């Protein structure tokens, strides 16, 4: 697989990563099986994927434990990214950015991951009760202590606006990045980017490119919609967040089918084995050499298919057709 570098220290990773969250958090929990998920992670590594993206809140904790089982065997092949700063309670999630908590959280993640160092440690969400500089300073101390190699900020779900918000969608995130960059270099930012979620292209992605900051594209397959495998009106399990998402109502899924149809047309030009999901990932890869899409899955088949998208090259004709696709319908709230 093609390799890419992220951050000023040129962290080396496979061009496509693996989002491990669906293996033990949200999305169809009845389908989450440890052995099957382990096979998916191993298959991804076999296909050249190196970046494994997890967080202590996924589970909580069980996702890191699962990834740790793989790292115990294949640490040299993996680049592990995990996150701190969110605590999961009974029906609620709260931020905790206190320096003492950050230090304890890092030590706990290291134990669960069965590793001596975390390659990329991300702040999952800033604590409104703690100046972000204090939290970031504590994370920087972890780099000095040799427990962490680089720091990142997770901005998934941090849009201040929604469709139509334009360049202001990530204004708060950029202000936050400017503040913490004065304390310690930001190596990577993780935020949503896909054919049907392009807000990050306005300011956040250029901000990263101008400063040598890597961009981890979360949900590059539109939470599964852009794969073309979801049936409008098919329904989701009650604990699946898509069951409450306005873009995943039967009406909106039907209305947004032209996006999937367009991706299918592009895929057909590249061969019968090329899928809409691979076209969607290739489009994200084309947004810049600092961009690494991190599609999530818990199945071996999809992990291998996603990894293969790294070798797909879209033509100018392909890109023109994708750019002409209708804007996605449905709000984010």
N, C-alpha and C positions, 0 to 999 in steps of 0.2 A: 504493500500500500504506500502511496505517496505520503511523505512526511511533511509536517508543517511546524513552524516555530512560533511560540507565543511569548510575549513579554520581553522586556529589555534584556533579560538574562538568557534569551533564546531557548526556552524549554521546548524539547523535542517531543512531538506526539504524532500519532497517526492522523491522517486528514479527517477521519470520521471517528467520533467517540461513541461511547455506549452509556446511555442514561439508565441507571439501575433502579430508579425509584419504583417503576411499575412492578418490580419483582416482590415488593413487600409493603407498598403504600399506595392508597387510592386505587384507581382503575381496576375494576372487576376483581375484588379481593378473593372471591371464591375460586378464581383461576390461578391464584398465586401458590406455586408449589416449589419448594426449595430445590429439589433435585433437578427439575426442569430449568429453573433459573440458573443453576450452576452450569448446566450444559450450554446455556445461552452465552454466559460469560466466557467459558472456555472456547466456544466456537468463534466468538468475536475476536479473542486474542489470536486464535489460529489464523484468522483472516487478516491480521495486521492491525486491528484496532488496539490502541494502547490506553487511551484515556477512559478511565472508569469513573463515572460521576455519581456520587452518593451524598448522604448527609446524615447527621446523627438523629434528626427528627423523623426520618423515614422508618416507620415501624411503630413507635420509635426504637431506634438502636438495631433492630433486626437486619436492616439493609446493610449496615456496616459489618455486622457479624457474617453475613453471607459473603460479602466481598472479601472479607478477611480469610475465609476458607480458600478462596482462589489465590489470594496474595501469598498465603503460606506456601503454596506450591510454585507460583509463577511470578514472584515479585519483580524480578528483573525485566519482565516483558511488559509490565503495567505502569501506567502513570495514574496515580490515584488522586482524585479531587474529592474532598469532603467539605462539609460546611458546619458552622456553629452559629448560635445566636437566636435560635427559636426553641421554645420548650412546648411540648405537647401535653395538654391536660385533658380533662374530661370535657369533650365537645368544644375545646377552644385551643388556640395557639397564641403564645405570648412571646415577645422579644425579650432577650436578656443579653445586654452588652457589657455587663460589669466585668472589669478586668480579671477579677478572681475567678469568675465563672468561666471565662474564656480559657484560662489556663487549665482549669479542671476538665473542661470539655475536651480540650486537645489531648490531654493524657488519656482520657477515657476512649477517645476515638482511636488513638494509637493502639491501645490494648485490643479493642474489638477488631481492628483491621490487621492485627498481628504483624505490624511493621514498626520500624524504628523511626521512620520519617514520612510525613505527608507531603506529596509533591506540590499540591496546590490547596491551600486552606482558605475557604471563602467565608465571608460574613454573609450569613443567609438573609438577615434583615437587621437594619440599624434599630437600636433601642431608643425610643423617643425620650426616655428618662436619663440617658447617658450620652454625653457628647461623643459623637462618632470618632473623634480624634483619640479619645481615651481607649475605646474599644480597639481601634486600629493599632494604637501604640502597644497594647498588650499582645496583639497578634504579631507585631513586628518583633517583640521580645522572643517569641517562639522560633522565629527565623534565626535570631542570634544564638539561641540555645541549641540549634541543630535539629529541632523537632519538625520543622516545616521548611520547605524549600522556597516557596513563593506564596504571595497573597492575592486573593481575588475578591470581587464583590458580586454577589448574586442579585440581579435586578429583575428576576422573574416575577411578574405580577406587580411591578413597581410603576407602571404607567400612571401618570397623573391624569391623563386624558384617554379617550378611546378613539374609535374611528372618527376621522375628521379633526383630531386634535393637532395633527401635523407636527411641526417642529417642537412644540411644547410638551409632547407626550412623555419625554424622559428628562424634562428640565430639572426636576428635583434630584434625579439620579446623577446628572452631570454636576450639579452643585456639590453633591455629596462626594463625588469622585475628586473634584478639585480640592476639597478640604483634606481628604485622606492622602492624596498624592503628595501633600506637603509634609506628611509624617513619614511615609514609607512608600516606595513605588508599588503601584498597582500592576500586577502581571496580567490579569485577565478579568473580564467582565462577562457574566453569564446573563443573557436576556433572551426573550422570545424573538425568533425570526423565522419566517416561512413565507411561502407564496401568498398565504392569506393573512399574514400578520407582518407587515413591512414597516411599522412605525420606527423601528430602530435604525432604518436606513437614513432617516432625516438628519439626526444629529449624533446619536449615540455611537453608531458604527464609525462615522468620520472622526469623532473625538478619539476613539480607540486607535484608529489607523494613524492619526497624526502624532500619537505619543508612543507608538510601539507596543500598545496594549493588545493582548489577544482577546478575541471575541468568541465565546462559547455560545453557539446558537441553540437555545433550548426549544423544544417542541417544533423542530423543523418540519415535521409531518402534520402539523396542525392537530395535535392530539389524536392522530389516527385518521382524520378526515381525508387528508390528501393521499392516503394509500389507495382509496377507492374500494376498500373492503368493508366499509360500514354501510348498512342499509338504512335509508331514511325510514323512521318509524319502527326500527328494529328494537329500540329500547335499550336501556342500560341498567345495571344493577343499582339499587337505591344508594349504595355508598360510593358509586362512581361519580366524580364531580361533573362529568358530562351530562348526567341526568338532570342537572340544574342549570346548565350553560345555555344561554339563549341561542347560540349558534348550532346547538345540537338538538333543537326541537325538530320534529319530523318536517315541519314546514320549512324551516331554514336550511336543513340538510338537503331537502329537495331543491330549494332555490339556489343553493350553491353548487349543485352538480355540474354546471358548466365549467367550473374550475378544474374538477377532476377530469371531465371530458377533454379539456385542453391538454392536460398533462398526459392523458392516454394517447392523444394524437402525436404529441412529441415523442413519446416512448415508442410508438409504432414505427417511426422513422429510423429508430436505432436497432430494431430487431425484435422478434417476437418474445424474447425472454426479458426484455427491458420493461420495467414496471413504472407506473405513475409515481410511486414512492421514490424510486431511484432518480427520476427526473427532478422531483422536488428537492432532493438532497443535493443533486448536482447544481441546481440553481443557487442554493445557499452557499455551496463551496465557491461559486463564481463571484460572490460578493466581495472577496478580498482574500489575499494570501494569509491574513491574520485570523481568518474565520474558520472555526471547527464546529460543524454541526454535531449535536449530541442527541440523536434519536433514542428514545426509550423503548425498551421491549423486554419481555420475559420469555420469549420463545427463540429457540435456536435458529429456526428457519428465517425469521425476520432479521435476526442479528447478522446472519451471513448475507442476506439480500441487501441490507443497508450498507454493509461494508463494501460490497461490490460497486456501489454507486461512486466510489472514489475514482474509478477508472472511466466513468462516463463523461464525455466532453460535449457540451451543448454548442450547437452552431449559432451563428448570428440569426439565422432564420428561426431556430428554436427560441432564442431569447426574445425576438420580436413577437412571436406568437404568445409567449408567456406574459410579456408586458401588456399585450392587448386583451388579456383575459378580463372579464368583468370584475369589478370590485366585490369582495365578499359581502354578503348581506347578513344582518343580525348584529346586535350590539354585543359588548363584552360584559355588560352588567345584568 
